[in-house]
Amino acid sequence: MTKRGKERRLRERRTSWALQDAKARLSEVVRRARAEGPQRVTTRGADAVVVLAEEDYRRLATRGRKQPKLSDVLAACPGGELKIVRSRDFGRIVKFD
């Protein structure tokens, strides 16, 4: 295999990008993140960030998180029962001139 062929093959499987390469080829990084999975971007040889497809991000961001019901949050308030008293409000008088 030629040197050019090896470089091309490595580029096809690439999942890690140096920051300057990622900046120069951002559209390719995004395309690969959507098609092939997360793409790592390195700064000075160390992992800095990961570019994810939106679907992957949403899946990870909501994994294991269940929104608590408001009634459960209020029931867990310190100080026992939460009593809310509303005064009688008859609104305000608006004059139309």
N, C-alpha and C positions, 0 to 999 in steps of 0.2 A: 504494500500500500504506500502511496506517495505521501509526502509531508502535507501537501494540500488536502489530500483525502482524510488524513488523520485529524487535521484542524477542523475540517468540515464536520466530521463525525462527532468530535468533542463539542462543537458548537450546537449540534442538534440535540444533545442530551444535557445541555447546560442548565443548571438550576441555581448557580451562584454567579453573581456579577460584581465586578469592581464598580465603585461608585461612578467613576468617569465613564465606564462603558454603559452602565445603566442610564445615565443622563443622556448619552449620545443615542441610545437605542431604546428609549422609554416605551415606544409603541410596541416593540418586540417583547420587552419584558412583560408588559400588560397582557399582550396576546398570549404569551406562554403561561402566565399565571392563570388565565381563564381556561386554557386548553389542557395544560399539563400539570397544574398544581402550583403551590407556593414557590416563589422565586426569592432567593436571598440576595441582599445587597451588602457588600462588605466595604468597610472603610479601614485603610491601612492593614488589610489582611484579616481583620476581625469582623464577625457578623455585626451588622448595624441595624438593619430592618428587614422585614419580609413583606413582599408584595403578594397580596391575596386577592382572589376573585371575590366579588361582593357576596356571592352565595356562600362561599367558605367562611367569610368573616361573620355573616349573620348566624350561620350554624354554630360557630365557635362562641360567639358573643351571647347566645341565648341558651347554650348547653347547660342543663342542670339548674337553670334559673326559672323559677315559677313565680309569677307576680303574686304577692300576698293580697288577700282581699282586704278592703278598707276596714271592714268590721273586725277582722283579726288584728290589724294594726292598732285600731282604737282600743280593743279589749286588752292589748298588751301594754297600754300606757301605764306609767308608774302612778301610784296614788290611788289605786283602786278603780272604781267605776268612774267613768267620764260622764258628767251630767251637763247637758247643753240646754240652757233655758233661753228661749227667745221672747223678747218683749213684744207686746202688741204694737205693730207698726201700721199706721193707716196711710202711709205714704206722705206725699207733700202736695200742697195746693199749688197748681200751676195756673198762672193767669195768662190768658191769650188776649193780647191787645190788638 
